[in-house]
């Protein structure tokens, strides 16, 4: 296999005309890779994505060719995929207000150009899910929020409309299934690309603990930071160290690693109903 790209979390290889996507145990916060891996993280993300791809197959086709026809050393953490020409937009859906969306709302009363009603707080459920795209920044740089009109200018009105429609449909299906299992999906990011036949295809990962915010529904309480089953825990730890969010990042203590891994596992088990 030929290594094409090593990202923050995934390594991308070319093999027999396909792409082999390998999820590592690396974890990144604020676009910086932490020096300490989270054991099993790559396998958990891969298996959760594969479960979601099946649940979403009637909404949008995906890039998966095989989850078993991969090199033995990558078993469980790799997926053989179709080659796609990725759309240069990070497609984000938000059903709840938090994170960078909350900061934008507090500053301007809107998120990515979408106006929101007054009086919302951290963790508020939005009147309806919204499409809040961002740029697709190179490794080590930050994605920046853009408006739907920016997407139209870049991709054309028809493609922009499809990106928004698919993103909100994926979020809607995911949020519904997760809620039935006691999990709130506050927001999520997906990536779409063009297949050789000209269809828009879901790629990368989908509805995982790295690409989404997962909250236990029975603990949701607007007006405060929520308990999370995603990497927000390690992000909060990193912030609390006083780290300046620049390389090099601090080593992650063993107890933080253990708790983070447990939260990834719990998200997988709650959502899929399977034991890890």
Phi, psi and omega in degrees: 000147180254123178287121180264324188197139174242112183263195181296323183236322187252147172252135185246123180243156171252134182206119176054039178083356178254174170255136172247116184259119184246121180269121180274180175266010178292150175229136179241144172227141183051037177065021175239132179282126177286149183286348185251120178285162174252110185306135177074358184303315182298319179292319180298313180298318182296313183291325177292317177301315181299321178297316181292322179305322178294320182290338187255002190299332180277351180266316183206138176293156180236174188272359188290127171261312179200144174259358182245333180276067180223159178303143186302325183291345179253010185304133179090340182238007183234152177224131172277129189230160169288149172287134177233152168265103189291137173291135185274053176218133170275118185266110186244134172242140178233130174250346180223156185260119177193177175060221182294330177297321177297317180298317179296318180297316181295329181277323190228355182075015181209166175229121181051039177084359179266113180290142180236155182293157179289162172088004179283151181229177178302123179093358179298140172282133181283155179306324173203155179300146182235153178265117184231079186291165174217169177290160175255096187276150174298163180306131178091352177249164186263138169293143180243138179299142173226165180266169175299322178298326176296320178294319177301315181296325183277318190248348186095153187296318183294313180294317179302318178298321178292320178301316180293315182299312183294316182300313181290328177291318177297314179298316182300314178296315180298315181296322180294311182294319181292320181299323177298339182254014175082019182237130172269128169263106184289319179199167178204159177236133175234164176235136180237150180214166181268126173279171182298332181273005176089008179268150174279129188232141177282126182236190177058232177247168180212132175051048177255176179288348175267332185257000185218163169254123179249126178236143172292126186298327184282355178246002183294128180211102180302149178104002178209169173291141184265149168298137185230148176262020186235194185282006176301328180299311181287331175296316179295321178299313182300319179297321183290346179281348186086004178303143185274008177068020175243157176293145359276149177275157181285154172296144181266125180299153184303321183291328177290320176301314183297315180294319180298314179300317181299324180288323175298316180297316182297320177300314180300312185291319180297315187285314185275337185077008180256153175274139176274000000 
